[in-house]
Amino acid sequence: MEIKELIEAIAKALVDYPDQVVVRAVEGEQVTVLELRVHPSDLGKVIGKQGRTARSIRTILGAAGMKLKKRFTLEILE
Amino acid sequence: MDIASPTGQSQENLLAPAERILQQILRRGGFELSYLIRAQETAASDNPEFVFDFSGPDAELLLERNASLLDALEYIVLRAARLPAEISERIVFDCRAWRCTRAEELRLTAQIAAERVVATGTRIELTPMNARERRIVHLALKDHPSVRTLSEGFGSDRRVVIFPSSSPDTR
């Protein structure tokens, strides 16, 4: 799925340990949840100051979803 | 276009990490957008800004809700590209001259709010804005004789507050 790869590409570009990035897509009926797991020391890199990085990723995800007429949410696993 | 930088590297090389991640996001996100990079002289510094100017069928999407997608793309690309700060802070993402239109809108909003503050003698809080936009508002009222400005709140809730300059109330 391209959207999963979108999140993977963004996360890998942001972190220090790209090979530790794992994205899992959990598809519901109306919505697909993307679970993002990164190396513990990279958590700050995907969340950002006051959550700004995570918020920006969600904005990009929301826009990509709008194009596909599907809803996606991003869960960052700790 | 190939512009020599002070370090002797071409603009193309300097911006390559940013372009790489940007192109991945555009492709995988299915965004129908293309961009041109132009070097733009600024009044503030001798070094040009690098403007990534977007166009295409998804330009509307990019500019929705005060260009939240344009800002998100710029933020993520600059984080991910890990460019030296002196390059990074000169990169601006733009589309249909949005930055210029928005700056004008902010300066006008600031002037109108300042007039109201003077007329009523009470403070006005503007809507939350990012640092770049707050800076435009602060600068617009910097030399205003009767009002002062401050930023309040945290993170995405941070906003400019305008006070009568006579007011001792800075909270």
gemmi code that builds the backbone of each chain (N, CA, C; Angstrom):
import gemmi

chains = {
    "A": [
        ("MET", (0.843, -1.200, 0.000), (0.000, 0.000, 0.000), (0.876, 1.247, 0.000)),
        ("GLU", (0.576, 2.156, -0.916), (1.387, 3.365, -1.071), (1.395, 4.235, 0.181)),
        ("ILE", (0.236, 4.314, 0.867), (0.149, 5.199, 2.028), (1.050, 4.708, 3.155)),
        ("LYS", (1.111, 3.402, 3.303), (2.009, 2.830, 4.301), (3.458, 3.183, 3.948)),
        ("GLU", (3.763, 3.110, 2.662), (5.114, 3.465, 2.220), (5.400, 4.961, 2.383)),
        ("LEU", (4.344, 5.756, 2.264), (4.500, 7.201, 2.480), (4.983, 7.456, 3.906)),
        ("ILE", (4.304, 6.832, 4.875), (4.672, 7.020, 6.288), (6.055, 6.434, 6.560)),
        ("GLU", (6.325, 5.275, 5.968), (7.655, 4.673, 6.120), (8.752, 5.612, 5.611)),
        ("ALA", (8.538, 6.175, 4.440), (9.544, 7.060, 3.833), (9.782, 8.290, 4.700)),
        ("ILE", (8.694, 8.878, 5.204), (8.839, 10.075, 6.045), (9.574, 9.718, 7.336)),
        ("ALA", (9.127, 8.629, 7.988), (9.730, 8.248, 9.270), (11.211, 7.914, 9.099)),
        ("LYS", (11.525, 7.154, 8.061), (12.931, 6.771, 7.838), (13.815, 7.977, 7.588)),
        ("ALA", (13.259, 8.982, 6.930), (14.047, 10.181, 6.653), (14.278, 11.010, 7.915)),
        ("LEU", (13.371, 10.863, 8.900), (13.468, 11.696, 10.100), (14.375, 11.112, 11.183)),
        ("VAL", (14.485, 9.786, 11.241), (15.124, 9.145, 12.400), (16.621, 8.867, 12.201)),
        ("ASP", (17.269, 8.477, 13.297), (18.683, 8.075, 13.232), (18.833, 6.591, 12.902)),
        ("TYR", (17.796, 5.794, 13.223), (17.845, 4.347, 12.950), (16.751, 3.944, 11.976)),
        ("PRO", (16.942, 4.252, 10.690), (15.881, 3.977, 9.709), (15.514, 2.498, 9.614)),
        ("ASP", (16.485, 1.600, 9.874), (16.165, 0.172, 9.762), (15.278, -0.321, 10.903)),
        ("GLN", (15.072, 0.535, 11.923), (14.197, 0.165, 13.040), (12.767, 0.677, 12.843)),
        ("VAL", (12.527, 1.323, 11.721), (11.182, 1.858, 11.470), (10.260, 0.741, 10.983)),
        ("VAL", (9.131, 0.578, 11.681), (8.147, -0.418, 11.263), (6.772, 0.255, 11.195)),
        ("VAL", (6.112, 0.089, 10.072), (4.750, 0.617, 9.954), (3.805, -0.538, 9.669)),
        ("ARG", (2.718, -0.604, 10.458), (1.729, -1.650, 10.244), (0.399, -0.976, 9.942)),
        ("ALA", (-0.273, -1.454, 8.918), (-1.573, -0.890, 8.567), (-2.672, -1.800, 9.088)),
        ("VAL", (-3.551, -1.259, 9.925), (-4.694, -2.014, 10.432), (-5.943, -1.455, 9.768)),
        ("GLU", (-6.515, -2.241, 8.848), (-7.619, -1.711, 8.071), (-8.967, -2.010, 8.704)),
        ("GLY", (-9.697, -0.957, 9.010), (-11.074, -1.103, 9.464), (-11.996, -0.879, 8.289)),
        ("GLU", (-13.292, -0.729, 8.577), (-14.231, -0.529, 7.476), (-14.138, 0.874, 6.909)),
        ("GLN", (-14.116, 1.849, 7.829), (-14.125, 3.251, 7.394), (-12.737, 3.862, 7.433)),
        ("VAL", (-11.893, 3.264, 8.226), (-10.647, 3.949, 8.525), (-9.488, 2.949, 8.568)),
        ("THR", (-8.332, 3.398, 8.167), (-7.122, 2.593, 8.288), (-6.205, 3.238, 9.331)),
        ("VAL", (-5.838, 2.443, 10.323), (-4.915, 2.957, 11.335), (-3.502, 2.533, 10.949)),
        ("LEU", (-2.594, 3.487, 10.901), (-1.198, 3.177, 10.625), (-0.430, 3.275, 11.943)),
        ("GLU", (0.125, 2.144, 12.335), (0.903, 2.112, 13.568), (2.371, 2.292, 13.223)),
        ("LEU", (2.966, 3.303, 13.797), (4.380, 3.583, 13.531), (5.211, 3.242, 14.764)),
        ("ARG", (6.204, 2.402, 14.548), (7.111, 2.034, 15.624), (8.531, 2.437, 15.210)),
        ("VAL", (9.241, 3.123, 16.116), (10.621, 3.520, 15.820), (11.516, 3.117, 16.994)),
        ("HIS", (12.814, 3.177, 16.794), (13.769, 2.957, 17.889), (13.433, 3.937, 19.022)),
        ("PRO", (13.460, 3.469, 20.287), (13.047, 4.337, 21.402), (13.737, 5.710, 21.402)),
        ("SER", (15.001, 5.754, 21.022), (15.708, 7.044, 21.054), (15.281, 7.951, 19.889)),
        ("ASP", (14.526, 7.423, 18.949), (14.052, 8.217, 17.800), (12.637, 8.773, 17.988)),
        ("LEU", (12.024, 8.429, 19.135), (10.633, 8.836, 19.351), (10.460, 10.356, 19.220)),
        ("GLY", (11.407, 11.080, 19.836), (11.356, 12.547, 19.758), (11.443, 13.049, 18.335)),
        ("LYS", (12.150, 12.332, 17.486), (12.343, 12.775, 16.097), (11.048, 12.690, 15.292)),
        ("VAL", (10.179, 11.719, 15.636), (8.918, 11.617, 14.891), (7.770, 12.378, 15.564)),
        ("ILE", (7.985, 12.776, 16.826), (6.943, 13.546, 17.514), (7.249, 15.047, 17.410)),
        ("GLY", (8.484, 15.404, 17.735), (8.901, 16.798, 17.568), (8.513, 17.691, 18.721)),
        ("LYS", (9.034, 18.903, 18.679), (8.770, 19.878, 19.733), (7.282, 20.193, 19.764)),
        ("GLN", (6.692, 20.026, 20.946), (5.236, 20.226, 21.114), (4.417, 19.459, 20.068)),
        ("GLY", (4.968, 18.321, 19.658), (4.209, 17.458, 18.751), (4.114, 17.952, 17.321)),
        ("ARG", (4.960, 18.930, 16.967), (4.791, 19.561, 15.652), (5.107, 18.609, 14.498)),
        ("THR", (6.115, 17.746, 14.688), (6.456, 16.811, 13.615), (5.315, 15.822, 13.390)),
        ("ALA", (4.808, 15.255, 14.495), (3.691, 14.302, 14.381), (2.482, 14.977, 13.733)),
        ("ARG", (2.230, 16.201, 14.121), (1.086, 16.935, 13.564), (1.269, 17.156, 12.057)),
        ("SER", (2.498, 17.480, 11.660), (2.761, 17.691, 10.227), (2.608, 16.391, 9.434)),
        ("ILE", (3.094, 15.272, 10.018), (2.927, 13.977, 9.335), (1.434, 13.685, 9.172)),
        ("ARG", (0.644, 13.966, 10.228), (-0.803, 13.699, 10.162), (-1.483, 14.580, 9.113)),
        ("THR", (-1.022, 15.801, 8.970), (-1.590, 16.696, 7.947), (-1.338, 16.127, 6.547)),
        ("ILE", (-0.106, 15.655, 6.326), (0.233, 15.071, 5.016), (-0.581, 13.803, 4.784)),
        ("LEU", (-0.696, 12.989, 5.829), (-1.470, 11.747, 5.749), (-2.946, 12.037, 5.445)),
        ("GLY", (-3.481, 13.043, 6.130), (-4.889, 13.409, 5.919), (-5.141, 13.855, 4.486)),
        ("ALA", (-4.202, 14.631, 3.940), (-4.362, 15.139, 2.573), (-4.260, 13.998, 1.557)),
        ("ALA", (-3.309, 13.091, 1.805), (-3.169, 11.935, 0.901), (-4.424, 11.072, 0.963)),
        ("GLY", (-4.998, 10.946, 2.170), (-6.228, 10.179, 2.344), (-7.402, 10.822, 1.623)),
        ("MET", (-7.434, 12.127, 1.673), (-8.512, 12.854, 1.015), (-8.512, 12.554, -0.487)),
        ("LYS", (-7.325, 12.476, -1.062), (-7.212, 12.162, -2.481), (-7.757, 10.774, -2.789)),
        ("LEU", (-7.553, 9.852, -1.825), (-8.011, 8.473, -2.020), (-9.441, 8.269, -1.512)),
        ("LYS", (-10.018, 9.360, -0.966), (-11.343, 9.314, -0.348), (-11.398, 8.247, 0.750)),
        ("LYS", (-10.316, 8.168, 1.502), (-10.258, 7.243, 2.641), (-9.707, 7.986, 3.845)),
        ("ARG", (-10.049, 7.460, 5.016), (-9.573, 8.093, 6.237), (-8.428, 7.287, 6.828)),
        ("PHE", (-7.362, 7.958, 7.167), (-6.206, 7.311, 7.788), (-5.883, 8.008, 9.094)),
        ("THR", (-5.529, 7.228, 10.108), (-5.010, 7.856, 11.319), (-3.642, 7.269, 11.631)),
        ("LEU", (-2.830, 8.075, 12.271), (-1.481, 7.657, 12.615), (-1.356, 7.469, 14.120)),
        ("GLU", (-0.931, 6.278, 14.513), (-0.648, 6.007, 15.929), (0.857, 5.831, 16.051)),
        ("ILE", (1.466, 6.618, 16.907), (2.897, 6.440, 17.152), (3.037, 5.622, 18.429)),
        ("LEU", (3.587, 4.420, 18.303), (3.667, 3.511, 19.448), (4.921, 3.800, 20.267)),
        ("GLU", (4.728, 3.828, 21.585), (5.871, 4.099, 22.470), (6.493, 2.794, 22.934)),
    ],
    "B": [
        ("MET", (19.103, 25.937, -13.475), (19.703, 27.066, -12.775), (20.727, 26.550, -11.764)),
        ("ASP", (21.895, 27.102, -11.810), (22.964, 26.600, -10.972), (23.684, 27.787, -10.361)),
        ("ILE", (23.456, 27.984, -9.074), (24.026, 29.168, -8.457), (25.128, 28.764, -7.483)),
        ("ALA", (26.290, 29.346, -7.640), (27.407, 28.999, -6.751), (27.143, 29.568, -5.358)),
        ("SER", (27.373, 28.785, -4.336), (27.209, 29.241, -2.962), (28.584, 29.639, -2.443)),
        ("PRO", (28.629, 30.262, -1.251), (29.926, 30.651, -0.699), (30.864, 29.445, -0.511)),
        ("THR", (30.301, 28.261, -0.307), (31.150, 27.095, -0.094), (31.577, 26.463, -1.417)),
        ("GLY", (31.115, 27.038, -2.524), (31.517, 26.545, -3.818), (30.636, 25.419, -4.337)),
        ("GLN", (29.698, 24.959, -3.505), (28.789, 23.909, -3.974), (27.680, 24.540, -4.776)),
        ("SER", (27.164, 23.834, -5.738), (26.068, 24.398, -6.499), (24.791, 24.287, -5.686)),
        ("GLN", (23.825, 25.120, -6.026), (22.525, 25.112, -5.361), (21.887, 23.723, -5.441)),
        ("GLU", (22.076, 23.108, -6.596), (21.494, 21.799, -6.837), (21.967, 20.790, -5.789)),
        ("ASN", (23.286, 20.785, -5.540), (23.842, 19.864, -4.553), (23.371, 20.180, -3.152)),
        ("LEU", (23.314, 21.480, -2.843), (22.908, 21.896, -1.501), (21.500, 21.435, -1.188)),
        ("LEU", (20.633, 21.513, -2.176), (19.219, 21.247, -1.928), (18.824, 19.796, -2.210)),
        ("ALA", (19.785, 18.999, -2.713), (19.457, 17.625, -3.106), (18.788, 16.802, -2.002)),
        ("PRO", (19.269, 16.862, -0.740), (18.605, 16.047, 0.291), (17.137, 16.439, 0.474)),
        ("ALA", (16.852, 17.729, 0.369), (15.468, 18.186, 0.511), (14.622, 17.708, -0.661)),
        ("GLU", (15.194, 17.784, -1.852), (14.439, 17.365, -3.029), (14.146, 15.869, -3.025)),
        ("ARG", (15.122, 15.104, -2.509), (14.951, 13.650, -2.487), (13.731, 13.248, -1.655)),
        ("ILE", (13.654, 13.766, -0.436), (12.527, 13.384, 0.434), (11.227, 14.004, -0.075)),
        ("LEU", (11.299, 15.216, -0.592), (10.090, 15.853, -1.127), (9.498, 15.020, -2.267)),
        ("GLN", (10.362, 14.559, -3.168), (9.860, 13.780, -4.310), (9.254, 12.454, -3.861)),
        ("GLN", (9.843, 11.858, -2.839), (9.262, 10.615, -2.299), (7.870, 10.868, -1.740)),
        ("ILE", (7.736, 11.957, -0.974), (6.435, 12.261, -0.364), (5.398, 12.544, -1.453)),
        ("LEU", (5.782, 13.323, -2.449), (4.827, 13.658, -3.514), (4.378, 12.402, -4.251)),
        ("ARG", (5.331, 11.509, -4.540), (5.000, 10.308, -5.303), (4.138, 9.351, -4.482)),
        ("ARG", (4.606, 9.024, -3.276), (3.880, 8.033, -2.464), (2.565, 8.562, -1.932)),
        ("GLY", (2.480, 9.874, -1.743), (1.229, 10.457, -1.265), (0.231, 10.657, -2.402)),
        ("GLY", (0.674, 10.417, -3.626), (-0.217, 10.578, -4.774), (-0.562, 12.035, -5.049)),
        ("PHE", (0.293, 12.941, -4.624), (0.015, 14.367, -4.823), (0.386, 14.780, -6.246)),
        ("GLU", (-0.552, 15.423, -6.913), (-0.304, 15.886, -8.275), (0.240, 17.311, -8.213)),
        ("LEU", (1.521, 17.372, -7.883), (2.171, 18.664, -7.718), (3.549, 18.613, -8.345)),
        ("SER", (3.938, 19.699, -8.962), (5.322, 19.815, -9.377), (5.851, 21.125, -8.808)),
        ("TYR", (7.154, 21.305, -8.849), (7.700, 22.531, -8.274), (8.914, 22.995, -9.057)),
        ("LEU", (9.163, 24.280, -8.952), (10.372, 24.877, -9.518), (11.088, 25.551, -8.359)),
        ("ILE", (12.403, 25.508, -8.375), (13.139, 26.210, -7.329), (13.714, 27.480, -7.922)),
        ("ARG", (13.408, 28.604, -7.270), (14.067, 29.822, -7.738), (14.774, 30.500, -6.577)),
        ("ALA", (15.914, 31.087, -6.903), (16.665, 31.840, -5.908), (16.119, 33.250, -5.923)),
        ("GLN", (15.739, 33.740, -4.751), (15.090, 35.044, -4.683), (15.875, 35.944, -3.743)),
        ("GLU", (16.217, 37.125, -4.225), (16.936, 38.076, -3.368), (16.015, 38.551, -2.251)),
        ("THR", (16.565, 38.768, -1.071), (15.758, 39.310, 0.015), (16.401, 40.594, 0.515)),
        ("ALA", (15.551, 41.441, 1.091), (16.054, 42.706, 1.620), (16.903, 42.453, 2.867)),
        ("ALA", (16.552, 41.369, 3.585), (17.144, 41.145, 4.907), (18.577, 40.624, 4.865)),
        ("SER", (18.976, 39.992, 3.759), (20.307, 39.390, 3.778), (20.921, 39.369, 2.387)),
        ("ASP", (22.226, 39.148, 2.330), (22.920, 39.094, 1.051), (22.657, 37.781, 0.331)),
        ("ASN", (22.306, 36.743, 1.132), (22.064, 35.432, 0.538), (20.633, 35.308, 0.059)),
        ("PRO", (20.431, 34.699, -1.102), (19.058, 34.567, -1.606), (18.278, 33.514, -0.838)),
        ("GLU", (16.951, 33.643, -0.880), (16.081, 32.571, -0.388), (15.901, 31.582, -1.528)),
        ("PHE", (15.721, 30.312, -1.163), (15.384, 29.316, -2.170), (13.892, 29.046, -2.072)),
        ("VAL", (13.154, 29.492, -3.061), (11.710, 29.319, -3.048), (11.346, 28.082, -3.853)),
        ("PHE", (10.711, 27.111, -3.193), (10.147, 25.944, -3.870), (8.722, 26.329, -4.250)),
        ("ASP", (8.517, 26.597, -5.517), (7.225, 27.120, -5.963), (6.400, 25.990, -6.577)),
        ("PHE", (5.309, 25.631, -5.896), (4.505, 24.476, -6.308), (3.377, 24.878, -7.240)),
        ("SER", (3.048, 23.966, -8.168), (1.874, 24.163, -9.010), (1.329, 22.793, -9.387)),
        ("GLY", (0.134, 22.792, -9.956), (-0.469, 21.520, -10.372), (-1.879, 21.370, -9.850)),
        ("PRO", (-2.536, 20.252, -10.216), (-3.942, 20.045, -9.852), (-4.192, 20.080, -8.338)),
        ("ASP", (-3.200, 19.756, -7.513), (-3.416, 19.730, -6.066), (-3.015, 21.028, -5.364)),
        ("ALA", (-2.844, 22.105, -6.131), (-2.478, 23.389, -5.515), (-3.528, 23.831, -4.491)),
        ("GLU", (-4.818, 23.594, -4.816), (-5.902, 23.953, -3.901), (-5.748, 23.246, -2.559)),
        ("LEU", (-5.483, 21.938, -2.656), (-5.304, 21.113, -1.465), (-4.148, 21.646, -0.610)),
        ("LEU", (-3.120, 22.082, -1.278), (-1.923, 22.605, -0.619), (-2.244, 23.863, 0.194)),
        ("LEU", (-3.207, 24.643, -0.304), (-3.488, 25.950, 0.307), (-4.702, 25.941, 1.231)),
        ("GLU", (-5.386, 24.808, 1.340), (-6.550, 24.740, 2.227), (-6.161, 25.022, 3.673)),
        ("ARG", (-7.125, 25.516, 4.426), (-6.923, 25.815, 5.852), (-5.593, 26.550, 6.089)),
        ("ASN", (-5.506, 27.737, 5.543), (-4.293, 28.543, 5.676), (-3.030, 27.775, 5.308)),
        ("ALA", (-3.119, 27.043, 4.227), (-1.948, 26.347, 3.657), (-1.313, 25.362, 4.637)),
        ("SER", (-2.162, 24.614, 5.360), (-1.606, 23.695, 6.358), (-0.776, 22.585, 5.710)),
        ("LEU", (-1.156, 22.129, 4.523), (-0.357, 21.087, 3.857), (0.980, 21.655, 3.369)),
        ("LEU", (0.947, 22.864, 2.832), (2.189, 23.522, 2.386), (3.161, 23.654, 3.568)),
        ("ASP", (2.643, 24.103, 4.714), (3.480, 24.255, 5.908), (3.989, 22.907, 6.413)),
        ("ALA", (3.109, 21.896, 6.398), (3.498, 20.561, 6.886), (4.596, 19.970, 6.002)),
        ("LEU", (4.444, 20.112, 4.692), (5.463, 19.605, 3.765), (6.796, 20.301, 3.998)),
        ("GLU", (6.749, 21.614, 4.112), (7.973, 22.381, 4.335), (8.653, 21.924, 5.628)),
        ("TYR", (7.855, 21.781, 6.682), (8.412, 21.411, 7.985), (9.070, 20.032, 7.946)),
        ("ILE", (8.344, 19.052, 7.400), (8.868, 17.678, 7.362), (10.100, 17.583, 6.449)),
        ("VAL", (10.026, 18.199, 5.300), (11.158, 18.128, 4.354), (12.412, 18.757, 4.970)),
        ("LEU", (12.253, 19.904, 5.630), (13.419, 20.559, 6.225), (13.990, 19.757, 7.397)),
        ("ARG", (13.114, 19.137, 8.196), (13.582, 18.275, 9.295), (14.363, 17.097, 8.716)),
        ("ALA", (13.741, 16.443, 7.747), (14.290, 15.196, 7.219), (15.577, 15.428, 6.433)),
        ("ALA", (15.693, 16.563, 5.778), (16.847, 16.802, 4.906), (18.115, 17.087, 5.702)),
        ("ARG", (17.959, 17.514, 6.948), (19.102, 17.803, 7.838), (20.139, 18.683, 7.163)),
        ("LEU", (19.687, 19.749, 6.606), (20.588, 20.695, 5.953), (21.230, 21.575, 7.019)),
        ("PRO", (22.385, 22.148, 6.706), (22.957, 23.109, 7.651), (21.972, 24.255, 7.873)),
        ("ALA", (21.919, 24.766, 9.110), (20.917, 25.783, 9.452), (20.932, 26.971, 8.491)),
        ("GLU", (22.128, 27.381, 8.044), (22.179, 28.585, 7.200), (21.541, 28.349, 5.835)),
        ("ILE", (21.416, 27.089, 5.420), (20.694, 26.776, 4.182), (19.213, 26.601, 4.491)),
        ("SER", (18.963, 25.792, 5.532), (17.605, 25.429, 5.903), (16.709, 26.648, 6.129)),
        ("GLU", (17.245, 27.646, 6.832), (16.401, 28.795, 7.162), (16.147, 29.694, 5.953)),
        ("ARG", (16.827, 29.411, 4.844), (16.588, 30.209, 3.633), (15.635, 29.518, 2.668)),
        ("ILE", (15.114, 28.339, 3.040), (14.203, 27.624, 2.149), (12.749, 27.965, 2.487)),
        ("VAL", (11.991, 28.308, 1.482), (10.579, 28.644, 1.671), (9.754, 27.861, 0.646)),
        ("PHE", (8.701, 27.203, 1.118), (7.763, 26.565, 0.189), (6.646, 27.551, -0.106)),
        ("ASP", (6.294, 27.654, -1.381), (5.265, 28.630, -1.740), (4.400, 28.063, -2.866)),
        ("CYS", (3.243, 28.666, -3.047), (2.328, 28.248, -4.112), (1.407, 29.422, -4.404)),
        ("ARG", (1.315, 29.800, -5.646), (0.457, 30.920, -6.056), (0.676, 32.167, -5.195)),
        ("ALA", (1.926, 32.443, -4.910), (2.306, 33.637, -4.130), (1.595, 33.700, -2.777)),
        ("TRP", (1.283, 32.523, -2.205), (0.588, 32.464, -0.924), (1.306, 33.235, 0.173)),
        ("ARG", (2.624, 33.080, 0.293), (3.369, 33.722, 1.394), (3.180, 35.233, 1.368)),
        ("CYS", (3.213, 35.784, 0.164), (3.090, 37.225, -0.009), (1.673, 37.692, 0.327)),
        ("THR", (0.672, 36.951, -0.173), (-0.729, 37.273, 0.106), (-1.016, 37.185, 1.596)),
        ("ARG", (-0.526, 36.120, 2.211), (-0.751, 35.887, 3.632), (-0.079, 36.978, 4.482)),
        ("ALA", (1.132, 37.393, 4.090), (1.826, 38.441, 4.836), (1.028, 39.740, 4.788)),
        ("GLU", (0.473, 40.044, 3.624), (-0.334, 41.251, 3.487), (-1.580, 41.163, 4.363)),
        ("GLU", (-2.210, 39.982, 4.351), (-3.397, 39.748, 5.163), (-3.075, 39.917, 6.654)),
        ("LEU", (-1.926, 39.400, 7.070), (-1.530, 39.485, 8.483), (-1.248, 40.934, 8.892)),
        ("ARG", (-0.578, 41.672, 8.002), (-0.272, 43.075, 8.334), (-1.545, 43.890, 8.445)),
        ("LEU", (-2.510, 43.587, 7.567), (-3.796, 44.288, 7.600), (-4.562, 43.931, 8.875)),
        ("THR", (-4.600, 42.636, 9.200), (-5.250, 42.167, 10.421), (-4.641, 42.856, 11.642)),
        ("ALA", (-3.311, 42.966, 11.644), (-2.608, 43.598, 12.762), (-3.015, 45.058, 12.907)),
        ("GLN", (-3.086, 45.765, 11.778), (-3.447, 47.185, 11.828), (-4.868, 47.382, 12.354)),
        ("ILE", (-5.793, 46.546, 11.858), (-7.192, 46.673, 12.272), (-7.335, 46.365, 13.761)),
        ("ALA", (-6.660, 45.298, 14.206), (-6.723, 44.925, 15.621), (-6.126, 46.038, 16.479)),
        ("ALA", (-5.023, 46.640, 16.014), (-4.385, 47.727, 16.775), (-5.328, 48.919, 16.913)),
        ("GLU", (-6.051, 49.236, 15.843), (-7.032, 50.334, 15.914), (-8.090, 50.052, 16.965)),
        ("ARG", (-8.546, 48.798, 17.002), (-9.565, 48.416, 18.000), (-9.013, 48.506, 19.418)),
        ("VAL", (-7.765, 48.102, 19.583), (-7.137, 48.166, 20.909), (-7.060, 49.625, 21.369)),
        ("VAL", (-6.687, 50.501, 20.458), (-6.598, 51.920, 20.796), (-7.987, 52.472, 21.131)),
        ("ALA", (-8.980, 52.083, 20.333), (-10.336, 52.598, 20.528), (-10.964, 52.100, 21.821)),
        ("THR", (-10.718, 50.843, 22.171), (-11.394, 50.254, 23.328), (-10.524, 50.258, 24.590)),
        ("GLY", (-9.224, 50.392, 24.424), (-8.322, 50.370, 25.572), (-8.124, 48.989, 26.159)),
        ("THR", (-8.597, 47.941, 25.454), (-8.407, 46.579, 25.977), (-7.573, 45.738, 25.003)),
        ("ARG", (-6.991, 44.680, 25.542), (-6.127, 43.814, 24.741), (-6.923, 42.959, 23.759)),
        ("ILE", (-6.291, 42.584, 22.687), (-6.905, 41.669, 21.717), (-5.943, 40.511, 21.463)),
        ("GLU", (-6.494, 39.317, 21.487), (-5.704, 38.128, 21.138), (-6.009, 37.757, 19.701)),
        ("LEU", (-4.986, 37.567, 18.900), (-5.209, 37.097, 17.531), (-5.307, 35.566, 17.539)),
        ("THR", (-5.695, 34.988, 16.424), (-5.783, 33.524, 16.345), (-4.367, 32.927, 16.402)),
        ("PRO", (-4.233, 31.655, 16.820), (-2.909, 31.038, 16.886), (-2.200, 31.051, 15.533)),
        ("MET", (-0.907, 31.274, 15.565), (-0.101, 31.329, 14.331), (1.255, 30.688, 14.582)),
        ("ASN", (1.909, 30.277, 13.519), (3.270, 29.770, 13.667), (4.251, 30.946, 13.812)),
        ("ALA", (5.512, 30.597, 14.111), (6.505, 31.626, 14.442), (6.696, 32.638, 13.307)),
        ("ARG", (6.722, 32.120, 12.073), (6.944, 33.017, 10.934), (5.831, 34.058, 10.832)),
        ("GLU", (4.579, 33.603, 11.050), (3.451, 34.521, 10.931), (3.393, 35.502, 12.107)),
        ("ARG", (3.707, 35.021, 13.304), (3.709, 35.920, 14.469), (4.740, 37.028, 14.276)),
        ("ARG", (5.873, 36.643, 13.696), (6.942, 37.607, 13.455), (6.461, 38.734, 12.531)),
        ("ILE", (5.685, 38.367, 11.510), (5.154, 39.374, 10.585), (4.256, 40.360, 11.338)),
        ("VAL", (3.428, 39.821, 12.263), (2.520, 40.683, 13.034), (3.315, 41.602, 13.973)),
        ("HIS", (4.280, 41.006, 14.692), (5.099, 41.823, 15.602), (5.788, 42.957, 14.839)),
        ("LEU", (6.363, 42.630, 13.698), (7.084, 43.640, 12.906), (6.142, 44.726, 12.400)),
        ("ALA", (4.919, 44.303, 12.040), (3.959, 45.268, 11.496), (3.597, 46.330, 12.531)),
        ("LEU", (3.639, 45.954, 13.822), (3.218, 46.903, 14.867), (4.385, 47.426, 15.702)),
        ("LYS", (5.585, 47.063, 15.283), (6.796, 47.406, 16.051), (6.870, 48.919, 16.339)),
        ("ASP", (6.560, 49.734, 15.335), (6.718, 51.183, 15.488), (5.385, 51.885, 15.752)),
        ("HIS", (4.358, 51.103, 16.074), (3.062, 51.714, 16.361), (3.165, 52.517, 17.660)),
        ("PRO", (2.710, 53.764, 17.671), (2.922, 54.595, 18.855), (2.074, 54.176, 20.066)),
        ("SER", (0.929, 53.505, 19.861), (0.015, 53.299, 20.990), (-0.237, 51.854, 21.383)),
        ("VAL", (0.400, 50.886, 20.722), (0.200, 49.496, 21.142), (1.539, 48.757, 21.292)),
        ("ARG", (1.486, 47.686, 22.086), (2.624, 46.771, 22.210), (2.134, 45.369, 21.866)),
        ("THR", (3.057, 44.492, 21.500), (2.647, 43.115, 21.185), (3.492, 42.117, 21.965)),
        ("LEU", (2.885, 40.978, 22.248), (3.568, 39.860, 22.915), (3.013, 38.580, 22.317)),
        ("SER", (3.760, 37.473, 22.475), (3.188, 36.177, 22.117), (2.867, 35.411, 23.396)),
        ("GLU", (1.725, 34.733, 23.398), (1.298, 33.946, 24.549), (0.846, 32.568, 24.098)),
        ("GLY", (0.874, 31.613, 25.064), (0.410, 30.252, 24.768), (1.561, 29.383, 24.301)),
        ("PHE", (1.279, 28.080, 24.167), (2.342, 27.135, 23.838), (2.048, 26.361, 22.570)),
        ("GLY", (3.113, 25.980, 21.894), (2.987, 25.103, 20.721), (2.054, 25.677, 19.681)),
        ("SER", (1.139, 24.848, 19.206), (0.266, 25.262, 18.104), (-0.768, 26.280, 18.566)),
        ("ASP", (-0.832, 26.537, 19.901), (-1.811, 27.474, 20.440), (-1.201, 28.871, 20.628)),
        ("ARG", (0.074, 29.037, 20.292), (0.754, 30.309, 20.538), (0.211, 31.397, 19.620)),
        ("ARG", (-0.073, 32.552, 20.207), (-0.705, 33.631, 19.441), (-0.218, 34.997, 19.895)),
        ("VAL", (-0.417, 35.977, 19.035), (-0.006, 37.349, 19.342), (-1.106, 38.032, 20.143)),
        ("VAL", (-0.709, 38.759, 21.188), (-1.639, 39.581, 21.950), (-1.218, 41.040, 21.775)),
        ("ILE", (-2.203, 41.887, 21.498), (-1.935, 43.320, 21.302), (-2.514, 44.101, 22.481)),
        ("PHE", (-1.696, 44.970, 23.110), (-2.097, 45.767, 24.283), (-1.978, 47.251, 23.982)),
        ("PRO", (-2.753, 48.058, 24.702), (-2.462, 49.499, 24.661), (-1.081, 49.716, 25.289)),
        ("SER", (-0.221, 50.556, 24.719), (1.124, 50.682, 25.303), (1.090, 51.320, 26.687)),
        ("SER", (-0.001, 52.017, 27.011), (-0.114, 52.621, 28.338), (-0.423, 51.578, 29.408)),
        ("SER", (-0.922, 50.402, 28.977), (-1.369, 49.391, 29.932), (-0.193, 48.755, 30.668)),
        ("PRO", (-0.286, 48.673, 32.014), (0.756, 47.987, 32.765), (0.579, 46.473, 32.674)),
        ("ASP", (-0.581, 46.059, 32.155), (-0.946, 44.646, 32.096), (-0.206, 43.959, 30.953)),
        ("THR", (0.766, 43.135, 31.298), (1.477, 42.422, 30.233), (1.142, 40.950, 30.257)),
        ("ARG", (0.059, 40.605, 30.963), (-0.305, 39.205, 31.015), (-1.509, 38.910, 30.134)),
    ],
}
model = gemmi.Model(1)
for chain_id, residues in chains.items():
    chain = gemmi.Chain(chain_id)
    for i, (resn, *xyz) in enumerate(residues, 1):
        res = gemmi.Residue()
        res.name, res.seqid = resn, gemmi.SeqId(i, " ")
        for name, pos in zip(("N", "CA", "C"), xyz):
            atom = gemmi.Atom()
            atom.name, atom.element = name, gemmi.Element(name[0])
            atom.pos, atom.b_iso = gemmi.Position(*pos), 0.0
            res.add_atom(atom)
        chain.add_residue(res)
    model.add_chain(chain)
structure = gemmi.Structure()
structure.add_model(model)
structure.setup_entities()
